Every structure is written in C-alpha cells, then in structure tokens.
Amino acid sequence: MTTSPETCTDHMLVALLDADKGVHRRNDKGYEIGMKGFSMPEGDEEKKDQAQKALWDHSLQATTV
C-alpha cells in the first residue's frame, strides 16, 4: 500500500533522466502517461486558452508562499 523512500526516489530519478524538454504527465512509477484522463475543451481555441489560464492562475495561487 505504501512505497519506500528508496523506491520512490528510483521512480522519480528515472522520470527526470528520461524526460525531454517540456511538460510531462507521469504516473506513480515515473512513466509518461500523456493526455490519458486529462480533459480539455475540444475545438474552441478560446476555451482552451481560458482553461490553461485558469489552471496557471490556480497553480500560482496554490504554490505561492
């Protein structure tokens, strides 16, 4: 049910060393999962831009110290 710190470190190190430039979605083992299960508005570029801005604004608010 839990993962040891050593195993977790191995998974994250593999994810860091395997990554290309840019944003990547990873599972709990550090493997790329792509856009699976990630909903985005279809077709309308304005809606996509609004969704990305909303996510960015939320991320800034949640991580600002």
N, CA, C and O of each residue as an XYZ file, in Angstrom:
260
protein
N       0.814     -1.182      0.000
C       0.000      0.000      0.000
C       0.866      1.257      0.000
O       0.433      2.305     -0.481
N       2.069      1.166      0.527
C       2.965      2.321      0.545
C       4.217      2.007     -0.258
O       4.503      0.850     -0.566
N       4.949      3.044     -0.588
C       6.193      2.906     -1.336
C       7.327      3.439     -0.478
O       7.225      4.519      0.105
N       8.408      2.674     -0.406
C       9.542      3.116      0.404
C      10.178      4.356     -0.210
O      10.073      4.563     -1.419
N      10.831      5.180      0.592
C      11.512      6.358      0.055
C      12.543      5.998     -1.025
O      12.706      6.739     -1.994
N      13.229      4.881     -0.864
C      14.230      4.465     -1.840
C      13.594      4.148     -3.193
O      14.105      4.557     -4.236
N      12.476      3.417     -3.172
C      11.775      3.069     -4.406
C      11.201      4.313     -5.063
O      11.281      4.470     -6.282
N      10.627      5.192     -4.263
C      10.070      6.437     -4.780
C      11.174      7.260     -5.455
O      10.969      7.821     -6.532
N      12.330      7.325     -4.819
C      13.464      8.050     -5.393
C      13.869      7.452     -6.734
O      14.154      8.186     -7.680
N      13.896      6.140     -6.821
C      14.226      5.480     -8.090
C      13.239      5.870     -9.181
O      13.647      6.178    -10.301
N      11.944      5.862     -8.869
C      10.915      6.205     -9.861
C      11.076      7.638    -10.341
O      11.003      7.902    -11.542
N      11.293      8.563     -9.418
C      11.407      9.972     -9.796
C      12.704     10.263    -10.547
O      12.726     11.113    -11.437
N      13.783      9.564    -10.195
C      15.041      9.740    -10.906
C      14.913      9.268    -12.348
O      15.401      9.931    -13.264
N      14.267      8.139    -12.554
C      14.026      7.648    -13.911
C      13.209      8.669    -14.695
O      13.507      8.934    -15.860
N      12.183      9.246    -14.072
C      11.346     10.246    -14.741
C      12.169     11.470    -15.133
O      11.999     11.997    -16.232
N      13.052     11.926    -14.259
C      13.882     13.099    -14.552
C      14.881     12.819    -15.663
O      15.066     13.650    -16.552
N      15.524     11.664    -15.622
C      16.549     11.344    -16.612
C      15.963     10.989    -17.966
O      16.634     11.143    -18.987
N      14.716     10.513    -17.994
C      14.062     10.081    -19.230
C      13.345     11.222    -19.945
O      12.952     11.064    -21.101
N      13.169     12.348    -19.299
C      12.321     13.420    -19.828
C      13.011     14.231    -20.917
O      14.202     14.533    -20.842
N      12.223     14.570    -21.927
C      12.641     15.556    -22.912
C      12.226     16.923    -22.384
O      11.568     17.020    -21.349
N      12.609     17.971    -23.092
C      12.243     19.322    -22.698
C      10.723     19.487    -22.740
O      10.069     18.963    -23.642
N      10.168     20.198    -21.787
C       8.732     20.472    -21.778
C       8.025     19.833    -20.604
O       8.650     19.322    -19.675
N       6.698     19.876    -20.671
C       5.847     19.367    -19.595
C       5.500     17.910    -19.873
O       5.221     17.529    -21.009
N       5.523     17.107    -18.820
C       5.196     15.689    -18.946
C       4.284     15.278    -17.806
O       4.463     15.715    -16.668
N       3.308     14.439    -18.113
C       2.453     13.864    -17.074
C       2.971     12.464    -16.796
O       3.152     11.667    -17.717
N       3.211     12.167    -15.521
C       3.793     10.883    -15.122
C       2.872     10.165    -14.141
O       2.106     10.796    -13.412
N       2.961      8.835    -14.135
C       2.201      8.070    -13.153
C       3.033      7.882    -11.886
O       4.116      8.454    -11.766
N       2.541      7.095    -10.957
C       3.239      6.920     -9.683
C       4.542      6.142     -9.798
O       5.306      6.068     -8.835
N       4.805      5.558    -10.972
C       6.062      4.852    -11.208
C       7.042      5.698    -12.023
O       8.153      5.255    -12.315
N       6.634      6.909    -12.389
C       7.503      7.792    -13.146
C       7.388      7.652    -14.654
O       8.144      8.286    -15.390
N       6.450      6.829    -15.131
C       6.290      6.626    -16.565
C       5.356      7.665    -17.177
O       4.387      8.089    -16.546
N       5.650      8.068    -18.396
C       4.849      9.033    -19.141
C       3.433      8.484    -19.346
O       3.270      7.337    -19.763
N       2.410      9.293    -19.056
C       1.027      8.858    -19.277
C       0.313      9.719    -20.316
O      -0.844      9.457    -20.643
N       0.984     10.736    -20.833
C       0.389     11.561    -21.885
C      -0.881     12.258    -21.427
O      -0.980     12.706    -20.285
N      -1.846     12.345    -22.327
C      -3.083     13.074    -22.048
C      -4.207     12.163    -21.532
O      -5.338     12.617    -21.365
N      -3.909     10.898    -21.281
C      -4.919      9.959    -20.784
C      -5.589     10.504    -19.517
O      -4.911     10.825    -18.540
N      -6.907     10.603    -19.540
C      -7.657     11.064    -18.384
C      -7.599     12.558    -18.136
O      -8.042     13.027    -17.088
N      -7.063     13.310    -19.079
C      -6.940     14.761    -18.929
C      -7.901     15.420    -19.896
O      -7.681     15.396    -21.107
N      -8.955     16.003    -19.380
C      -9.964     16.578    -20.270
C      -9.590     18.000    -20.669
O      -9.140     18.795    -19.844
N      -9.783     18.301    -21.938
C      -9.567     19.639    -22.486
C     -10.738     19.945    -23.408
O     -11.257     19.047    -24.071
N     -11.154     21.194    -23.456
C     -12.234     21.563    -24.381
C     -11.833     21.249    -25.822
O     -10.713     21.550    -26.237
N     -12.731     20.655    -26.570
C     -12.451     20.289    -27.962
C     -12.731     21.438    -28.910
O     -13.765     22.098    -28.804
N     -11.816     21.680    -29.834
C     -12.053     22.578    -30.953
C     -11.944     24.065    -30.712
O     -11.318     24.754    -31.517
N     -12.509     24.592    -29.665
C     -12.568     26.031    -29.451
C     -11.276     26.510    -28.790
O     -11.048     26.258    -27.606
N     -10.434     27.198    -29.556
C      -9.138     27.660    -29.051
C      -9.282     28.639    -27.880
O      -8.459     28.642    -26.964
N     -10.324     29.463    -27.913
C     -10.539     30.419    -26.823
C     -10.817     29.678    -25.507
O     -10.311     30.067    -24.455
N     -11.620     28.612    -25.572
C     -11.908     27.820    -24.372
C     -10.641     27.133    -23.862
O     -10.421     27.050    -22.654
N      -9.805     26.640    -24.788
C      -8.548     26.013    -24.379
C      -7.654     27.027    -23.678
O      -7.059     26.733    -22.641
N      -7.565     28.231    -24.258
C      -6.745     29.285    -23.650
C      -7.268     29.653    -22.269
O      -6.482     29.858    -21.345
N      -8.594     29.740    -22.118
C      -9.190     30.068    -20.824
C      -8.904     28.966    -19.798
O      -8.607     29.253    -18.639
N      -8.996     27.705    -20.234
C      -8.730     26.581    -19.331
C      -7.273     26.583    -18.897
O      -6.979     26.349    -17.725
N      -6.360     26.841    -19.820
C      -4.939     26.880    -19.474
C      -4.640     28.034    -18.527
O      -3.863     27.874    -17.586
N      -5.244     29.191    -18.761
C      -5.038     30.345    -17.884
C      -5.596     30.056    -16.491
O      -4.964     30.388    -15.488
N      -6.766     29.443    -16.425
C      -7.364     29.117    -15.127
C      -6.468     28.149    -14.347
O      -6.283     28.305    -13.140
N      -5.918     27.156    -15.039
C      -5.011     26.207    -14.383
C      -3.750     26.919    -13.904
O      -3.298     26.693    -12.782
N      -3.183     27.776    -14.746
C      -1.978     28.510    -14.372
C      -2.240     29.415    -13.161
O      -1.452     29.434    -12.216
N      -3.342     30.159    -13.196
C      -3.682     31.049    -12.082
C      -3.852     30.259    -10.780
O      -3.376     30.675     -9.724
N      -4.535     29.117    -10.872
C      -4.729     28.275     -9.694
C      -3.381     27.752     -9.180
O      -3.134     27.741     -7.974
N      -2.516     27.323    -10.100
C      -1.209     26.803     -9.706
C      -0.378     27.862     -8.995
O       0.270     27.579     -7.988
N      -0.399     29.076     -9.520
C       0.336     30.156     -8.871
C      -0.202     30.424     -7.467
O       0.568     30.575     -6.519
N      -1.518     30.482     -7.343
C      -2.149     30.766     -6.054
C      -1.852     29.652     -5.050
O      -1.612     29.920     -3.873
N      -1.869     28.405     -5.516
C      -1.672     27.262     -4.620
C      -0.215     27.107     -4.194
O       0.060     26.531     -3.141
N       0.723     27.613     -4.998
C       2.138     27.383     -4.697
C       2.890     28.610     -4.227
O       4.060     28.510     -3.858
N       2.245     29.766     -4.232
C       2.918     30.985     -3.795
C       3.044     31.015     -2.279
O       2.081     30.770     -1.553
N       4.233     31.317     -1.825
C       4.499     31.337     -0.374
C       4.267     32.735      0.159
O       4.433     32.975      1.355
